Each structure stands twice: as structure tokens, then as C-alpha cells.
């Protein structure tokens, strides 16, 4: 039986598309440890489900997520944070999930909410979405990769200003600055756009899609020469997949490929 979630809803709104909706409305989807534990469980289940080819992660029209749970963090001591590796489990999303995750961001994406979006593979948002790393106002700093991923996305000049001032930026700016791939006028248009893209991706070979995600993400970690070599090795390895033969044969024969996902 599918696990029941307290802070999430799971659906399959399009063929091959798993949607995870953060559902903690009273706290604007603040990312408590129990919520993140559920999110990791849900994403692992979708990653393992053969019928799912792409994942959409979203919140409500009001909030993607307003940050890590400030009420949970307020009393935390250094030794508790250190010995429990507080926040480390958030990275499961980037290290364990092989299928692409699209973040569809409406409303607030602040602090850990902004970082959660930045961990996803593609970000789409509404023009009026509110992004920001306001941790400085709470006497702390981003702790889930914001100082690294935001800086890679927008460059040091803007990231430094945003993180030192805590000032918010709009979805329209997020798209212009390279945080988001596309921006939409309304929440409904955002969801339709995210699901269209996820459905397109889910229509391709899962092996090739996973490899594509892996090599693009490697570009964030490796120097150019190493990254190009890494890409070539993975490209070579795909000649060992059934789907490369299926895809190229279908092109030559002017047929639609029927992927084996092998
Ligand atoms: C816990 C939160 C919360 C959060 C909102 N709430 N954000 N609870 N953690 N991050 C709760 C409020 O306490 C309130 O609960 C309810 O959600 C509604 O919020 P309001 O403030 O009443 O709503 P509004 O006036 O519309 O203001 C929206 C807001 C504001 C601008 C988004 O809520 C806000 O500034 N939130 C905090 C944003 C933030 O600083 N995020 C970064 C967190 S630090 P009650 O019970 O009062 O109704 C962080 C660290 C990351 O993320 C590092 C590691 C991951």
C-alpha cells in the first residue's frame, strides 16, 4: 500500500509524471524535519517506480515553502545540530534521486524553500513568486546550499548582495537572473507548463534522461576538461543501452520509438 503522508500529497496528473505537493498550509510549508523525512521517502518511491519518468515538486499558490521551520530551529544547540547532522538529509534530493525533479514555485520560496528549489533540476515559477535568502535577518546564514547554488546560478555579485541583505527577489527576476528556466503569469499556467515539460521528459528513455541529468549536474562540480571527459564516458556507456539502439533505429525507419527503459 502507498504510504500515507501528513505533510505531502502525491499524484500522477499526467502519464509518467509524479507530482509531490508540499501540504503544510498553516506554516506556509515550513520545512520541518518530519516534512523533509516524508519528502525523501516520497521521492525515493517515485524514483523507484518504473512507470514514473519525471517528478514535479510544488507547494500552494501562496507558498512553495517559507523556509526551514524556525520554531524547530530556535532552541537548537550547536552540539545537537552537529551530532544529528541537522539539514544534511535535505541533500538526499540531490544525491539519491536519479529522475529529474522540476520545481514549480508560486508564492514564497524563502531560506530553505529557496534552497529546496535550487536543489531541483529545473525551476519554473510565477512572475510574482517571492524568492530570498533572509537567514541573515534571523542571525544565521543559508544552511542547505544557498550560498553555493544561488552563487552558481546568479553569480557572486548578486548572490552576495542577496545573502547579506536578505532582500527578496521576484519570480520575474529569478527567471532573468538564471535561477528559473521559465516564468508564468499565473499559478495555473505555471502548473500546466511544469506538467507539460515533465510529460515531455517522461516520454523519453529513462536511461538517457537519468544520464542527461547526471552529466549536467556534474558541470557544477567539475572543471571543464574533467566535465567534458565525464560526459564522453557516460555518452559512450549509452551505446550499451537498448534505448540508444531503439531510438536511432526508429529515427532511421521514420517510426516512433517504443522505449525499453533499458
Ligand atoms: C516556521 C513559519 C515559517 C517558518 C511562516 N511560518 N514561515 N513557521 N518556520 N519558516 C508560520 C508563521 O509563524 C505563522 O504561524 C504562519 O506560518 C503564517 O505566517 P505569517 O507570518 O503569519 O504570514 P504572512 O504575514 O503572510 O508572512 C509571510 C512570510 C513570513 C513573509 C513568508 O511568514 C515570514 O517571514 N516567514 C519566515 C521566512 C524566513 O525567514 N525564512 C527563512 C527561515 S531560515 P502562526 O502559528 O503564527 O499562525 C531558513 C534556514 C535555512 O530557512 C537553512 C537550512 C535549511
Boltz pocket constraint, residues with backbone or C-beta under 6 A from the ligand:
constraints:
  - pocket:
      binder: B
      contacts: [[A, 25], [A, 26], [A, 27], [A, 28], [A, 30], [A, 31], [A, 66], [A, 67], [A, 68], [A, 69], [A, 70], [A, 71], [A, 87], [A, 108], [A, 110], [A, 111], [A, 112], [A, 113], [A, 115], [A, 134], [A, 135], [A, 138], [A, 141], [A, 142], [A, 143], [A, 144]]
      max_distance: 6.0
